Amino acid sequence: MSLLKAASTVSLLTLASRVTGLVRDLLMASIFGANVLTDAFNVAFRIPNLFRRLFAEGAFSQAFVPVLAAHRTQHGEQATHGLIDAVATVLFWVLLLTCTLGVVGAPLLVWALASGLRQDPQGFDAAIVMTRWMFPYIGFMSLVALSAGVLNTWKRFAVPAATPVLLNLCMIAAAWFGAPQLEARGIEPIYAMVGGVMAGGLLQLGVQLPVLLRLGLLPRIGMSWARVQSAWRDEGVRRILRLMAPALLGVGVAQISLMINTQIASYLTPGSVTWLFYADRLMEFPTALLGVALGVVLTPQLASARAAGDGERYSAMLDWGLRIVVLLAVPCAVGLLVFAMPLVATLFHHGALTDADARQISVALAGYGVGLLGLVAIKVLAPGYYASQDIRTPVRIAIVVLVATQLMNVLLVPVLAHAGLALSIGLGAIINALWLLTGLMRRGSYRPLPGWGRLGLQVAAAGALLAVFLAWASMHFDWLALRAHSMQRVGLLALLLCASALLYFGALWACGLKPRELLRR
């Protein structure tokens, strides 16, 4: 499968995930609004997600996928099956212990992430209860990450990319059907979302297991003490654990930054955590479509090229990925910066969500938009290090960026409140991406191919034209007043976005750039 075809498959399925995710968030905003209980749910949901990003999609995936790809290239498939079994055994027992400790320690976790919720005892207690029910979600998702790493290494990208849709569908069902049922029984309806999260985690794991079984790759988890000891002593497992140590620090730095920001937001105006959550959801739409899709496809390919000693192919794949980032992330960043209110109003401004809520989400979204190019570029640049099994360098960079981000918070939050938190993250992402890029170029791993100067000018010209058009569209229509005509607002947004795409790519074509040729390089 070509890189373009694989990336397109992952991107389209990720699009389906993000569309259903937006429907989920739109429904939640309409039903629950933004208040102390929604803050409590978002904090409780963020805790298992924090551990998931730390252990599953974060440190574990960064260490597991390059080692698995290199092991398959160097030792063949039969030996790699043994490595998968050993890793699955160790992961299963670690997860069992982690989930037990998480359920018991829920009050401490909620206090550590959002002690400001104690200003309203109802919100703090609700967050503890929901954390205890949702914490086992990390177990399902960590096993999903193991399955996805195996399938991606065997170039089966579709199923792992499609599974997040199941979580969104379960949460949509919980909000649509479960919440009214709980409310009728005198129970806070937000608790229905807990059941949706757990059902979604179980289904995501369930759909991957049959695919692994058909490929003959279904892990065999050791249940005896002898099997567990043997798995711990496996050289491949030890290699992954050695790589995970700095990776845990690196991912931990990002999660510490998230914890600090959530902690700060919990002390701001009630609803601040929820405003940032909805802005983050919109920002993740282009981040996932572009950055995650490219990262998922490039990581095993880069690792394979490194293991084979093919430096030219390794550098060429990085160059291709970065050009796609520039081509597609720039118009998305322009949209978040100058078109935030129309996006937020059309998607979230319904039901219990007020005009003031929409404005607060919009300013946070613009803050994230400042760093969107950096956020997406990191998803391509970081795998360039992971493929060489160098996780220490990105960790050192992440630590410095964490310090810089918190220093920016000191300056920006007193002035911009929750929007200052989003802006600090955006600026930190730009610093991180530039540092990663410089490091790859200095060590000679990445050698830019000719044509970058011309591409930069073409994208800048098309992006400037797009910014003027979107700024006019944002100010010309009263997007909040169109709440009474929601379908008209949806149609108007769709029309303007289609016009924006035609304008941007038409301007690129007029400047002499042919995106199709670039995509197929």
PyMOL commands that set and color helices and strands:
alter all, ss='L'
color gray80, all
select helices_A, chain A and resi 3-32+36-75+77-104+106-119+121-134+137-153+158-162+164-184+189-214+225-233+235-266+272-307+311-338+340-348+355-370+372-386+392-416+418-442+452-476+481-510+515-519
alter helices_A, ss='H'
color red, helices_A
deselect
rebuild
show_as cartoon
